[in-house]
Amino acid sequence: MIKRHHYLNSLRQLKDQNLIKVITGIRRSGKSTLLGAFKNELLSEGIAAENIIFLNFEERENLHLTDWIKLYDEIMSIVRPDQKYYIFCN
């Protein structure tokens, strides 16, 4: 696996800012791998696994979530308002 230090640093700097981060690139360029690496960093920092939501839209069980309203409802059914969550969608 190629370490993408520049992109990880960018994610680290934007972490906990109230912004949606969008990672774009051509197919098979490492976007999901980058998200996985960032997820592992969060876990190593002590973020609970329950507070990291990772949704892959290519998995059959998530196909219904391509509608934004269904995605929103799904996320809101999981999260608790008194906790911070990290949501990864790819």
N, C-alpha and C positions, 0 to 999 in steps of 0.2 A: 504494500500500500504506500502510495506517495503521501508524505506529510505536507500538508498545505498550511504552512505556518502563517503566511500572509493573510489568508482568508480566516483562519482561526483567530488571529489577532483582531481582525475586523469584527468578528462576532463577539469576542471578549469585550471590546470597547463599547459595543452597542448593547451588551447584556444589561438587563434591568432598566433599560430606557423604554418608555411607553410608546414604542414604535413597532410596527410590523416589519420584519425583515424578510426580503424576498431574494432568494438565490436563484439565478438563472444561468443557463448554459445549455450546450447541445447535449443530446442524449449520450449517456455513458461517459460523461466528463468528470464524474466524481461528486456530484451534488449530494446524493444520499450518503455517500461515505463521509463527506464533510459534516453533514448533520449528525451522523452516528458518532463521529469523533467529538463533536461539541457536546452531544448527549453524555458521552463517557466522562468528559471533563466535569459536567454538572454533577454527575453521580459521585465522582471523586472529591468534589467540593462539599459533599454531604447533602445535596438535594435529594429528597426522597424519590424513589422510583415512581411512586404513586402521583407525584407532582410533575411528571414528565409524560406528556401525551404524544405518542408517535403514531400518526395515521398514514398509511400507504394506500393511495387511491388505486393502485394496480392490483391490490388484493381483493378477491371476490367479495369478501364480507364488508368491504368499505365502498363498493360501487354506488350504493344508494346515497353516499355522502357528497357526491359531486354537485348536488343542489345546495346552494349556500345556506338556505333555511334549515335543511336537514342537518347539515354540518354544524351549524350554530346550536341547534337543539341538542344534538349529540354531545357537543362539548359542554354545554350548560348543564346537562344531566350528570356529568362526571365531576365538575369542579365544585368546590365549596368557596363561598365568597370571602371567607376569612383566611384563605391560603393563596400563595403565589404558585402559578403553574407555568410551565414551558410547553408550548404546543408546537409540534413539528408535523407538517403535512407535506407529503411528497407523492 
